[in-house]
Amino acid sequence: MRRTATDLGALALAAALALSGCGSFDVEDGAGIGDPDGGPFDRGPYDGGGPGDGGPGDCEGGVVIDRVCHRPPPPERELRCVRAALEVPDCVDRDGDCFVVGCPPEVPPELATLWADCDDASPDRAPGAAELCNGVDDDCDGDTDEDYALGVACDDCGGGKTECAVGDPTMTACSTLAGQSAGAPPDAVEVCDGADDDCDGLTDEACALARPGVDGGVACGDGLLAVEAEGALTHLAWDEDGALIETPLHPGPVAFPACGPGGAAWLAVDAAAPCETPVDGATRCVGARLWTWTPASGAAARTALAELGPPAVSDAEVFWHAVVGDRTVLHRAPLGEGPVEPFAAELTLSDPTPPAAGALAARRWDNGRASVVLVDVDTGAERLLNNGAGSAGPPTLSDAWVVWPLGDGAPSLWAVFRETWREGFQLSRADGAQRRPALSGDRVVWFDAGGAPPSLRVMDLETGLVTDAGAAPRDADAWSLRGAQLIWMDAEDRLRIGTLDATP
């Protein structure tokens, strides 16, 4: 038998056993090592007893040659190699597993069969080995993959047959899953339809809204606003059974739709008078009218025609700026019925955020330069934050953080921790502008215009770790975040719906 260094150690053990007397056996009294009263293998005389009776003649599973019972090879390799060195020393063992092939004629065929290896080139294939799902007879019993229910119908991704999982020989998978024999192509698109369209084992993750004519959308947290053909606005939500609930809000055209769990707001605009955002001033839509909607009160116009800026929606209120004389002044109103009122009217403010932790963030203007302030929603008192260098872009706010772009088109973001509001720091700098930041807890998402392709990036503000959000909107304005809900228009003009933790 051809042996490895381990086999030589096994032979030394065998020799030691023999010298100690433990390897001897007595054919007269049947007390051989390995019998019921002896050691690990039995070569005592066979008395013809029935198999399984527990006596010295019990040779179940073994073979009897010249009245000697040869037990099956033990599963422990060291013991198996000791016995192989004694029983089949002249047979071939190339892979060192102490199962053999190529025995000489003087070895009884029954003994050669007892010790036979089905693959002497692989120590992983041998009698007693674990049977894997790999199209191979691993345990040398003549059957392949017999421990796995292959060929059974499965319902994953349109239905297929159970087969061995690609990349994991201990598992099975449906043939129609991604990477399997009949899996979806790599460019398959997940559609919001309750099915696993891209066959990755997940359903409706970062899915494309199966609705033609949608040209934009806004995340509401528990639903979304869809901007459709001709600028019409529709609220979309899903009931407990996954059925789509559609609520038309406005025939259009509209600008700057915003929403939250309590309702929505938008500007009804004149298509012939587009909104403008001057370099040294706030966005203004001439001849616009503010509308609001709640599920309880429906949609209603809340202002007369005026020069208005983008609304910001909280759970129950809406905030916006309006041009009054040569200043921009904040206003507020309930989402449902209630009065429209100026807010912190003594200040020249624009671009309010939805309130968080008792305050909203806004831009304060002074001679064409903007700084970010916090404004108490109960008193209207302002707090000027550390603004760094450069004019401030529209801010985003959470309970703990305020973040905004530095300057018009500047390639950096500025952040202030609200507890240490006198201190600020630069978040990132890249080849292209870092546009339209949006906060979700301690994470900030922004459109990285310098990416290849431009895409959304995420920073954990507690750790500083920056990752890819897994979404590539068609432009800087074609995405929205509310809580963890993330939606965007992709390069193929499909509205995609996902979360920060479940994007492609």
C-alpha positions in Angstrom: 0.0 0.0 0.0 1.4 3.5 -0.9 1.4 5.6 2.3 1.9 9.1 3.5 3.8 10.2 6.6 0.7 9.9 8.6 0.4 6.3 7.5 3.9 5.6 8.8 2.8 7.0 12.1 -0.1 4.6 12.0 2.2 1.7 11.3 4.3 2.7 14.3 1.2 2.6 16.4 0.3 -0.8 15.0 3.8 -2.0 15.8 3.5 -0.7 19.4 0.1 -2.4 19.8 1.6 -5.7 18.5 4.6 -5.4 20.9 2.4 -4.7 23.8 0.3 -7.8 23.1 -2.8 -5.8 22.2 -2.5 -6.6 18.5 -2.5 -10.4 19.0 -5.5 -12.7 18.7 -6.2 -16.2 19.6 -8.0 -18.2 17.0 -8.7 -20.9 19.6 -10.7 -18.9 22.1 -12.0 -16.1 19.9 -10.8 -13.2 22.1 -9.4 -11.0 19.3 -9.0 -7.3 19.4 -12.1 -5.6 18.1 -14.5 -8.3 19.1 -17.2 -7.5 21.6 -14.8 -8.0 24.4 -11.6 -6.9 22.7 -10.1 -3.9 20.9 -11.0 -1.8 17.8 -11.1 -4.5 15.2 -12.0 -8.2 15.3 -10.0 -11.0 13.7 -11.1 -13.8 16.0 -12.6 -17.1 14.7 -16.1 -16.9 13.5 -18.5 -19.4 15.2 -21.3 -19.1 12.7 -23.7 -17.2 15.0 -26.4 -15.0 13.4 -25.6 -11.4 12.5 -26.4 -8.9 15.2 -26.6 -11.4 18.1 -23.8 -9.6 19.9 -21.7 -12.7 20.4 -18.2 -13.4 19.1 -19.7 -14.8 15.9 -21.6 -11.6 15.1 -19.9 -10.3 11.9 -22.7 -8.0 10.7 -21.4 -5.5 8.1 -18.1 -7.4 7.8 -16.8 -10.4 5.9 -15.7 -13.8 7.1 -12.6 -15.3 5.6 -11.2 -18.6 6.9 -13.4 -18.4 10.0 -12.0 -14.9 10.8 -14.4 -11.9 10.9 -13.1 -8.7 9.3 -15.1 -5.8 10.5 -15.9 -2.7 8.3 -13.2 0.0 8.3 -13.8 2.4 11.3 -14.7 6.0 10.6 -11.7 7.4 12.6 -8.8 7.7 10.1 -6.0 6.8 12.5 -7.7 3.5 13.6 -8.6 2.9 9.9 -5.0 3.3 8.8 -3.8 0.9 11.5 -6.1 -1.8 10.4 -5.4 -1.2 6.7 -1.7 -1.7 7.3 -2.5 -5.1 8.8 -5.3 -6.3 6.6 -4.6 -4.9 3.1 -0.9 -3.8 3.3 -0.2 -4.5 -0.4 -3.1 -2.6 -1.9 -2.8 0.9 -3.4 -3.9 4.1 -1.5 -2.8 7.2 -3.5 -4.9 9.8 -1.6 -4.0 8.7 1.9 -7.5 8.1 3.2 -6.7 4.4 4.0 -9.3 3.1 1.6 -7.7 1.2 -1.2 -7.7 0.1 -4.9 -5.6 -2.2 -7.0 -5.1 -5.1 -4.5 -2.9 -8.0 -5.6 -4.4 -11.4 -6.4 -3.5 -12.9 -3.0 -5.9 -10.4 -1.2 -9.3 -12.1 -1.0 -11.8 -10.3 -3.2 -14.2 -9.9 -0.3 -11.6 -8.1 1.7 -10.6 -5.9 -1.2 -14.3 -4.9 -1.6 -14.6 -4.2 2.1 -11.7 -1.7 1.9 -12.5 -0.4 -1.6 -12.2 3.4 -2.4 -14.4 4.8 -5.2 -12.0 7.6 -6.0 -8.4 7.1 -5.0 -7.5 10.6 -6.3 -9.6 12.4 -3.7 -9.6 11.9 0.1 -13.0 13.7 0.3 -14.7 10.8 -1.6 -14.6 7.6 0.5 -17.0 5.2 2.2 -18.7 7.0 5.1 -17.9 10.6 3.8 -20.7 13.2 4.0 -22.8 13.2 0.8 -22.8 16.7 -0.7 -25.1 18.1 -3.4 -22.6 18.3 -6.2 -23.4 15.6 -8.8 -20.8 13.2 -7.2 -21.1 10.0 -5.2 -19.2 11.4 -2.2 -19.9 8.5 0.2 -19.1 5.7 -2.3 -22.5 4.0 -1.9 -23.3 3.9 -5.6 -25.8 6.7 -5.4 -25.4 10.4 -6.2 -26.9 13.3 -4.2 -29.3 10.8 -2.6 -29.7 12.9 0.6 -31.3 15.8 -1.3 -34.8 16.1 -2.8 -33.8 17.1 -6.3 -36.2 17.6 -9.1 -39.1 18.5 -6.8 -41.2 21.4 -8.1 -40.6 24.8 -6.4 -42.4 28.1 -6.6 -39.6 30.6 -6.4 -39.5 33.2 -9.2 -42.1 31.7 -11.5 -41.6 28.1 -10.5 -38.9 25.6 -11.4 -37.2 22.4 -10.1 -35.1 21.9 -6.9 -31.4 21.5 -7.8 -28.0 21.8 -6.1 -27.3 25.4 -5.0 -24.6 27.0 -7.0 -21.7 27.9 -4.7 -22.9 25.9 -1.7 -22.8 22.1 -2.0 -24.6 21.6 1.3 -27.8 23.4 0.1 -30.5 23.1 -2.6 -32.1 26.0 -4.5 -34.9 26.5 -7.0 -33.6 26.4 -10.6 -35.2 29.8 -11.4 -33.4 31.8 -8.8 -30.6 34.1 -9.8 -27.4 32.2 -10.5 -29.1 28.9 -10.9 -29.6 26.9 -14.2 -32.8 28.8 -15.3 -32.2 32.0 -13.3 -33.2 35.5 -14.5 -30.7 37.4 -16.7 -28.4 39.8 -14.9 -30.2 42.9 -16.2 -33.7 41.7 -15.0 -35.6 44.5 -13.4 -37.5 44.1 -10.1 -41.0 45.5 -10.6 -43.3 46.5 -7.7 -45.8 43.6 -8.2 -45.4 41.3 -5.3 -43.2 38.9 -7.2 -39.4 38.2 -7.3 -38.9 39.5 -10.9 -35.1 39.5 -10.8 -34.9 36.1 -9.1 -32.6 37.1 -6.2 -34.7 35.6 -3.5 -36.2 39.0 -2.5 -39.5 40.5 -3.4 -40.0 44.2 -4.5 -36.7 45.4 -3.2 -35.8 48.7 -4.9 -38.5 47.9 -7.3 -39.7 49.9 -10.4 -43.2 51.2 -10.2 -45.2 49.4 -12.9 -47.1 52.6 -13.9 -46.5 54.2 -17.4 -46.2 58.0 -17.7 -44.6 58.7 -14.3 -42.0 61.5 -14.6 -41.1 62.0 -11.0 -41.9 61.2 -7.4 -41.6 62.2 -3.8 -41.2 59.9 -0.8 -43.8 60.3 1.9 -42.5 57.6 4.3 -45.6 55.4 4.0 -46.5 56.1 0.4 -45.4 58.5 -2.4 -46.5 61.3 -4.7 -46.2 60.5 -8.4 -45.8 63.3 -10.9 -47.4 62.1 -14.1 -48.0 63.2 -17.6 -48.8 66.9 -18.0 -47.6 67.5 -14.5 -50.6 65.8 -12.8 -50.1 64.7 -9.2 -51.3 61.5 -7.7 -50.9 60.0 -4.2 -50.0 56.3 -4.1 -50.2 54.0 -1.2 -50.6 50.3 -0.5 -53.1 48.6 1.8 -52.3 45.6 4.1 -52.9 43.2 1.3 -50.5 45.0 -1.1 -53.2 46.5 -3.3 -52.4 49.9 -4.7 -54.5 52.8 -3.6 -54.5 55.8 -6.0 -55.7 59.2 -5.0 -55.6 62.0 -7.7 -54.6 65.3 -6.1 -54.2 67.8 -8.9 -54.4 67.9 -12.7 -51.2 69.9 -13.0 -48.9 71.5 -13.7 -47.4 71.4 -10.2 -43.9 72.2 -8.8 -42.1 71.2 -5.6 -44.5 68.5 -4.3 -43.8 67.5 -0.7 -45.4 65.1 1.7 -45.3 63.2 4.9 -47.4 60.7 6.9 -50.1 63.3 7.5 -50.6 64.7 4.1 -49.1 66.6 1.2 -48.5 70.1 -0.2 -47.5 71.5 -3.6 -47.4 74.6 -5.8 -49.9 74.9 -8.7 -47.9 76.9 -11.2 -48.3 78.5 -14.6 -46.6 76.4 -17.2 -45.6 79.6 -19.1 -43.9 81.0 -16.0 -41.3 78.5 -14.8 -39.8 78.8 -11.3 -36.5 80.5 -10.9 -33.5 80.1 -8.5 -31.2 83.0 -8.7 -27.6 82.7 -7.6 -28.0 85.3 -4.9 -31.5 84.6 -3.8 -34.2 82.1 -2.9 -36.3 80.0 -5.4 -39.5 81.7 -6.4 -42.4 80.6 -8.6 -44.3 83.6 -9.9 -48.1 83.3 -10.1 -48.1 80.1 -7.9 -50.7 79.0 -5.5 -50.1 76.7 -2.5 -52.3 73.6 -2.2 -52.5 71.0 0.6 -54.1 67.6 1.0 -54.9 65.2 3.8 -56.8 61.9 3.6 -59.5 63.4 5.9 -60.0 66.9 4.3 -59.0 66.3 0.7 -57.2 68.8 -1.5 -57.7 72.6 -1.2 -56.0 75.8 -2.4 -54.5 77.6 0.6 -53.2 80.9 -0.9 -53.9 83.4 -3.5 -51.6 83.8 -6.5 -48.2 84.9 -5.3 -44.4 84.4 -5.6 -43.9 81.3 -3.5 -41.1 78.9 -2.7 -41.0 75.1 -2.1 -43.2 73.9 0.8 -41.9 71.7 3.6 -44.4 69.2 5.2 -44.3 68.0 8.8 -46.8 65.5 10.3 -49.5 68.2 10.6 -48.3 71.5 9.1 -46.8 73.0 6.0 -44.1 75.7 5.9 -43.0 77.8 2.9 -41.5 81.2 1.9 -43.3 83.9 0.0 -41.9 87.1 -1.6 -43.2 90.1 0.3 -41.8 93.3 -1.1 -38.1 92.8 -1.5 -37.9 90.0 1.2 -38.7 86.4 1.5 -40.9 85.6 4.6 -41.8 82.3 6.0 -45.4 81.2 6.3 -47.1 78.2 8.0 -50.5 76.6 7.9 -52.2 73.3 9.0 -52.2 70.6 6.4 -56.0 70.4 6.8 -58.3 73.3 7.6 -56.9 76.3 9.4 -55.4 79.8 8.9 -52.3 80.8 6.9 -50.0 82.8 9.0 -46.6 84.5 8.6 -43.8 82.9 10.7 -40.8 84.8 12.1 -41.9 87.6 9.8 -39.2 90.0 11.0 -36.5 87.8 9.4 -35.6 87.4 5.8 -35.8 83.6 5.5 -36.3 81.0 2.8 -36.2 77.2 2.2 -37.6 75.9 5.5 -37.2 72.3 6.4 -39.8 70.2 8.1 -39.4 70.8 11.9 -37.5 68.3 14.1 -37.0 68.4 17.8 -38.9 71.7 18.2 -37.2 73.7 15.4 -36.9 74.1 11.7 -33.8 75.0 9.7 -33.9 77.8 7.0 -31.7 80.1 5.0 -31.3 83.7 6.3 -30.4 86.2 3.6 -28.1 89.2 4.0 -27.0 91.2 0.8 -27.3 88.1 -1.4 -25.5 85.8 0.9 -27.3 83.0 2.8 -26.6 81.5 6.2 -28.4 78.6 7.9 -30.3 79.3 11.1 -32.5 77.2 13.4 -35.9 78.7 14.2 -38.0 77.7 17.2 -41.4 76.6 15.9 -43.2 77.9 19.0 -41.5 81.3 19.5 -39.9 82.1 16.1 -36.6 82.8 17.8 -33.6 82.1 15.6 -30.1 80.6 16.3 -27.4 81.3 13.8 -25.3 78.2 13.3 -21.6 77.9 12.4 -21.7 78.3 8.7 -18.2 77.9 7.5 -17.0 79.7 4.3 -19.3 80.4 1.4 -23.0 81.0 1.0 -25.3 78.2 2.2 -27.5 76.1 0.0 -30.9 74.7 1.1 -30.5 72.8 4.4 -31.7 69.4 5.6 -32.5 68.7 9.3 -32.9 65.8 11.7 -33.2 65.6 15.5 -29.4 65.8 15.9 -27.9 67.3 12.7 -28.1 70.1 10.2 -26.4 69.6 6.8 -26.3 71.9 3.7 -24.2 72.4 0.6 -21.6 75.1 0.7 -22.1 77.7 -2.0 -23.9 77.4 -5.3 -22.5 74.3 -7.0 -19.6 74.0 -4.5 -18.1 70.5 -4.2 -18.6 70.1 -0.4 -21.2 69.7 2.3 -21.2 71.3 5.7 -22.5 69.7 8.9 -23.4 71.0 12.4 -24.3 68.8 15.4 -27.2 70.6 17.0 -25.9 70.1 20.6 -22.6 71.9 19.6 -24.2 74.4 17.2 -21.3 76.8 17.3 -19.1 74.2 15.7 -19.3 72.8 12.1 -17.2 70.7 9.8 -16.9 69.8 6.1 -18.2 66.4 5.3 -16.9 65.7 1.9 -15.2 67.1 -1.2 -15.2 65.6 -4.6 -14.6 66.4 -8.3 -18.3 67.3 -8.8 -20.8 69.1 -6.7 -22.4 67.4 -3.7 -26.0 68.4 -4.2 -29.3 68.2 -2.4 -28.3 66.5 0.9 -31.1 64.8 2.9 -30.9 63.4 6.4 -32.3 60.2 7.8 -31.4 60.0 11.5 -27.6 60.0 11.7 -27.2 59.3 8.0 -27.0 61.9 5.3 -27.6 61.1 1.6 -26.5 63.4 -1.3 -26.3 63.4 -5.0 -22.6 63.0 -6.0 -22.4 64.8 -9.4 -18.7 63.8 -9.7 -19.4 60.1 -9.6 -19.1 57.8 -12.7 -22.0 57.5 -13.1 -23.4 60.2 -10.8 -25.1 58.5 -7.9 -26.3 58.8 -4.4 -23.8 58.5 -1.5 -24.5 57.9 2.2 -22.4 59.0 5.2 -22.9 57.8 8.7 -22.3 61.0 10.7 -21.3 59.1 13.8 -18.6 57.0 12.2 -17.7 59.0 9.1 -18.2 55.9 6.9 -19.2 56.8 3.3 -20.9 54.1 1.2 -22.8 53.9 -2.1 -26.6 54.1 -1.6 -27.1 51.7 -4.6 -29.2 54.2 -6.5 -28.2 56.3 -9.6 -30.9 59.0 -10.3 -31.0 60.4 -13.8 -30.1 63.9 -12.3 -29.7 65.8 -9.0 -33.4 66.6 -8.7 -34.7 63.1 -9.6 -34.8 61.6 -6.1 -36.4 61.9 -2.7 -35.9 60.6 0.9 -38.3 60.5 3.8 -37.3 58.6 6.8 -35.6 55.5 5.3 -37.8 55.5 2.2 -35.8 56.3 -0.9 -37.3 56.8 -4.4 -35.6 57.9 -7.6 -36.1 58.1 -11.3 -33.4 55.9 -12.9 -31.6 56.4 -16.2 -34.3 54.5 -18.0 -37.0 56.9 -16.6 -38.4 54.3 -14.3 -39.6 55.4 -10.8 -37.8 53.1 -8.3 -38.9 52.6 -4.7 -36.5 51.3 -2.0 -35.0 52.1 1.3 -31.5 53.1 2.5 -31.1 49.5 3.7 -32.6 47.7 0.6 -31.2 49.1 -2.6 -29.7 47.2 -5.5 
